[in-house]
Each structure stands twice: as structure tokens, then as C-alpha cells.
């Protein structure tokens, strides 16, 4: 089939959604499909057979598009919509595979393009917008109704987690919904050696690690406050990897305010190739996210590492991990502090939880499992009538 994959993000960059899009592209192209990938102007090109990358114009001042809603992203989405209109009306595609908010213009073009539309559902868009911009709260019902409408008009939905799959099935019982989770990226895929954290930071005791962006919804501020509640005798060090410069500055200011410079370290971004090396050096991996229904991609890599996980008890986490393979805590500093102290003091518990998480990752969230799910979904799509 000829597929137009619309990804409203910078691509390729080493972060959650672009990584997932790359994996999807690799599977589709390996199955013989021709893929045109329409994306933002920013990002690195990839040399994948049968893949053509199409980009929006690079306007002056439109650089470093951040994660989440922003004026830069809105401008990029308008440019993306204009390019999508031209492609849909001048080229023939069997499928328009729309990631996140790209589904709205894709649905409007569905009939004129004579193509099936797949909604790649990575989050509840209305919920995400309202959590970012509180001024949109009065429009929350309207946003939810709009999302429900595009689900019902899609030919299929790819849901990244069970909670989203349930939402889509309730909203549109007659639309095929495919649960296609992210994967635990295999350690052998990354050959990069990371700096030795214990030597670099003179760490003698327990090492806790957080990897990911530092936006407020990730709960990193609460995690830093939790570190401030631990007795120094516990000898626990927290290392934070990732984050845009402004977020690193914000969290570093909090660390100084709480006088935690000797126990909390911010290293900033590191290459994805070094991820497995960093995870292997750690005793505890932390995901203190405050809210959300989509599972963060790092959880799958956390699980595959075999290192004990401390995560908040929210839907983002509990649809993938439970008390059998992780220590779960309420999303507040007191509970996170208790969880850190429990794991720091109990090496056998860390070992049991880490081993159980690795088994689950390899059974349910491997690259091969992802490939099987995508291929099965697209075989079903081929049988569906074109609008």
C-alpha cells in the first residue's frame, strides 16, 4: 500500500513520539509499503528504503519546537495542514495514518482523498490541552466531543495503551481499535558507552535515576522535594537525565533552594545510544509522573533493564506495571520519599522487582511483539473499503 504518515512533531529526534514513529516506519517499510512521512521542518533525515520524508517550510524564528502545545507548534500544525491538503488532493494514497492532532485535517480530507484514515492515538488530546492551558477548561467538553467525532469517522484507531483503547472502543464501537503499545528497546540496539556515574559524581551508596523531559507533569519537582525529606544517613543519590535548558534551570534552582546539591544532580540531555548503559548503572529507576493515561515510553526500557522501578500509582503506569514488578507510590513527595527509602534499604526487594519487570517486558513489549501487532492491523486495513 501507499501510506501518508502524518507526524506533527520534529522528526527525527531522540524522544518518545518520534522514536515510536520511527519504529512504525521501519515496520511498514520492511513489509513492502511505500511511506511518505509528512512532518515538521526540524529533525534529522533517515535513510530507510521505501521512505520519503516531506517537511513543512522552515519559517524564520520557528526553531526548537518544544514538547506539548505552544505557539510554535500551532504555527507548525497550520503549515502541516496546508501541506497535507496539497498531498491528499494531488497524490493517491491507500492510507492516511495520522498521529495525534493530525487526525483532524486528515478526517476532513478522507472523502476527497479516497483514502482510509488511521488515528494513531497517543493521548486524550482535549485532556492534554486543558492540562497545559487552563484557560481552555470551559471548552473541555467541546474538545472531547471533537475527539469523539474523529474517532467515529476514522477507519481504524491505533491506541498506544489500554486506557486509550477503552476510550476509543466506548466512543466508536463499530471502529476497529488496535492496541499497539510502545516497546522495551533492546539493550543490544545501543552501543554507546555512558560516563560512569558513580566515579563522575563520587557516589558510594544507592543510585536512583530519572530519564526523560523535565516538564512539570512529569513530577520531577515532587521527586526533588522527596529527596529533601530523606535522612542524609540513607546515602541515596538522585541523578536526572534529560530536559530542555529552561526546565533544567528551573529544577536546578529548586535543588539549590532545598540545599540538595550533594544528593541531586542534573546532567541534561544525553544521546539515546547511552540509555541502556545509564539504566544498568542504577539501583532504582524513577517515574514520578503526576497524571495522564498514556504510558511513557521510558517505562518499557526501565522494565527491560532489570532494575527496580519506583513509579506513581496513576493510569499511565498501572496499565503496564503493578505491585508484582514495581513499587508504586502516590504522586506526592511524602509517598515518593517513602518509596525511595524502602527500595534503598532492601536490595533483595530491588532484585525481585527488577527481574519480574524484565520478564514482563520481554513477554509482552518486545520489538517483535510490536511488529506482529502492526502487521496484523495493516492486514485488516487492506480488507476495509476505501471511503
N, C-alpha and C positions, 0 to 999 in steps of 0.2 A: 504493500500500500504506500501511497504518498501521504506523508503526515506533516502538517504545520504545527509545530510545538511552540506555544507562545509562553515565554517565561519572563514575567515583569520584575526582573532583578538584574543587577550586574552579573555577567557570566563571561568567563568562568572565574569565580573567586572561591577560596577555601573556607566556606561556611555552609551552614545547614542546607537551605533550599538549593543553592547552586550545585552542591555535591549530589543531592538527590536527583536533580535534573540531569546531571552528567551520567549518573548510573542508568537512568531511564533511557537516555540517548544511546548509550553503549549497548543496552539490551536490544532496543528496537533496530538499530543499525546491524547488529550481529544476526538478526533474524531476516535480513534482506530488505527491510523497509527503507525508503528514501525519506530522510528527515530534513526539513527546513526549520531551523531554530531561530525564531524571532525574539530578540532580547534587547537590553539596553546597550548604549554605546560603550559602557565601561566593561572591562574584563579581558581575560586572556583568551585568544583563539585556541581551539583544539583541533588536532589532525586526526579525525575519525572518518573512516571510509563510509560513504553514503550520507555524511552530514554536511550541510551547508549552513553557516551562521550568517544571519541577516540582522543588522543593527539599526537602532534609531539614530537620528542625527546627533552629533556632539555639539550642542549649543554652548556658547561662551558662558562661563560661570557655573555650568552644570557638571560639577565634578564631585567625586566622593559621595555618591548617593548612599544615605545611611539605611540601616535596617529599620523597617516599620514606616508608618505614614510620615510624610514630610512634604514641604512644598516642592522639593527637588523630585521626589518620587511621583507626585501628582503631575508635574510637567512631563516627566519621562513616560508616564502612563498615557498622557494625551498624545505624545509622539508615537508611542507604540500602537495606539488605537488607529491613528492615521495610516501607519504603515500596514497594519493588519487589514484595514479596509481595502487598500490597493492590492495586496496579495490575494485576498479572498475573492476579489472580483476579476482578477486577471490571470490567475493560475488555478489549476484544478487540483483539489486535494480530496482524498478519501476521508481524512480525519483532521479536525482542528482540535488539538489537545491543549487545553487552556489551563494554565497554572494560576491558582488563586484568583485575583480580581480580573485577570484577563478573560475570565468566562463571560463577563457582562457584554463586552462588544462581540465576543465570539457567538453568543446566543442570538444577538440581533442580526448577525450575518449568516446564521445557519441555513435559512431557506435559500437566500440568494447565492450562497456559495455551494449549495447542493452537497454539503459535507456533514458527516456525523460529528457531534461535538462531545468531547470528553471533558468533564470538570475534574481537574486534579485538585482535590480539596485538602489543603494543608492546615486549615483553621476555620473557625467561625468568623467570617470577615466582619460582620457587624459588631460582635463582641470585641474583636481586636481593635477596631476603630474607636469604639467608645472607651475602652481602657486606656487608649493613647490620648484621645482628645475628649475630655469630659464634657465639653460644650455640645457634643453630639448625642448626649444621653437622651434628650427629648425625642430624637429621631431613631432611637434604638429599635422600636417596633417596625418602623418603615424599613430600616436596613435589613432586619430579619426577614420581613416579607419579601424584599427584593431577592435575598439569597434563596429563599424557599422557591421563588418563581423560577430562578435559573436552574435550580436542581431539577424541578419538574420538567423543564424544557430541554434538559441535556439528554443525550442518548445513553450516557453511562457516567458514573461517578467513580473516581479512584480516591478512596479515603485513606489517609495516612495512619489512622489509628481507629480502634474500635468505637470510641465515643463518637467520632465524626461519622463513621459508617452507620451507627444507630440513628443519628440525627437525619442523615440523608434518606435512610430507609423509611423513617416515620414521615418525612416531608413528601416523599415521592415513592410510594410502594411499588409502582409499576416500572421504575427506572432501575436497571441493573447497577448494583453497587458492589465494587470490588475492594476488599480490604488489602491494601498493599503497603505494609509498614516499611519504614527505613530499615537499614541493616546494620549489623555489627561488622564494621570494616575489618578484614583480616589483618593481623599484625604483619604478615609477610608482604603486604602491599606497600608498606612503608619502610624504606631503608635508611631514613635519616637518623643520625645519632643526635640526641639532645644533650645539652650541657648537664653534667652530673649535679643535681640539685643539692644533695647532701654536702658535697665538697664546696660547691659555689657559695652556699648560704650557711655553712658550718652547722648543719642540722644533725643532732645526735639522737633525738627522740623520735616520736611519731610524726610522720609527714602526711598531712591532708592536702588534697589538690582539688581545685576547681578549674575547669576548662570551658571557655565559652565567652560570649559577649557579656558586658557588664551593665546592661540596661537594667532599670530598676525592677522590672517584672521578674528578673532572674533571682532576686532575693539575696544578692551578694552583700548589700548593706546590712541585712539582718544577720548574715553569716559572720560579718566582721564584728557586729555587736555581740554575737555569741562568743566569739573568741575573747572579747573583753570580759566575759563572765566566768571564764575558766581560771582555775588557780594556776599560777606560774609553775608550781611543782609538777604539774601534769606533763610538762615538757612536750607540748604539741605545737607544731609549726604549720601554718596555712600558706600555701602558695597559690596565687591566682594567675592564670594564663589567659590572655585574650583581652579584647576590649578596644574600642575606639579611643583616641587620645583624650577627648573630653571626659569620657567615662572613667578612664584610668586616673585622670586628675581628680575627679570627684571622690572616687573610692580612696585614693591615696591621702586626700585631705581628711577623710573620716578616720583612716588609720592613725594619722598624726594626732588628731583630736582625742582619740582614745588611748594614745601612748602605746600603740601596739607595733611600733617599728621593728622590734626584735622578734616578733612572732608571726607577723603577716607581711608577705612580700608580693608585690605586683611585678610580673615580668613583661607584661604587654603581649602583643601577638607573637606567635611562633608558627613556623611552617607546619602544614598538616602532616608532612612526612615524619615529623618528630613526635607525633601524638602517642604512638604506641610506646616509645621509649620513656616519655614522661609518665604515662599511666603505670608502667612497670616499676618505676622508682617509688611509687606512692604506697602508703599503708591504708589510706582512706580516700575515696573519691566522693565528692560532694555535689549534689544538685539541689540547691535551696529555693528553687523556683516558687513564686508566690501563687500563681494562678495559671489557668489555661487547660485546654483539653487535648491539644496535640503534643505528642511525646517528643521531647528534644532529641535530636539525632545522637548527641553525645552519650545518652543513656545506653544505647546499643553498644557503643565502643567501651564504655565503662564496664558493662556486663561481660563482654568478650575478654577483657583484660584479666579477669580472675581476682581483681582487687575489691575489697569490701566497699559497699556503696551506702552512703547516708543520703536519703532523699526525703523531700517533703511529701506528706500524705495528701496529694491532690490528684485529680483525674489524669493529668499529664503523665504521672508516674505509675499510679496504681493499676492502670490497664495493661502494664507491661511487667512490673515488678511487684512483689508483695513481701510479707514478713519472712517468707521462706528463703529469699535470696537477697534481701537488703534490710537495713534498719530504716524504718520510716518514722518521721517526726512531724509534728505540726509546724506550719510555716511561721514561726516566731523565734526570736533569739533564745529564749529560755529552753524551748524544746530542742533546738539545734545544738545548744551548748551541752545539754544532757546526752544527746546522741553522740556528739564528738567525744565526750568523756567516757561513755560506755565502750565505744569501739577502741579508743586509745588504750584503755585498761585491759582489754580482753583480746589477745592475739588469736586464741583458738576460735573465738566467735568470728573474727575477721576472716580467718581461713575458711570456715564453713560457709559463710555467706558468699565470699568471693567464688568459691568452687561451684556453688549452686547457681549463681548468676551466669557463670561461664557455660555451664551445661545448658541452661535455658536459651542463651544466645545462640549457641551452635545448633540446637534443635529447631528453633523457631525463626531466628532472624539472621540467617546466613545469606551470603550473596546468591547462592544457588536457589534458596527459597524465594528470594526477590525475583530472580529471573523466571522461575516457574510461574509465579503469580502474574507477572506482566505478560508473559507469552500466552497464558490461558485467557487472560482478559482480552487481549487483542484478537485471539482466535474467535472469541464470542462476538467482538465488534464486527468482524468480517461478515458475520451472518445477519447483522442488523440492516434493515432497509435504509437507504440514503434519503434524507429529507427532500 
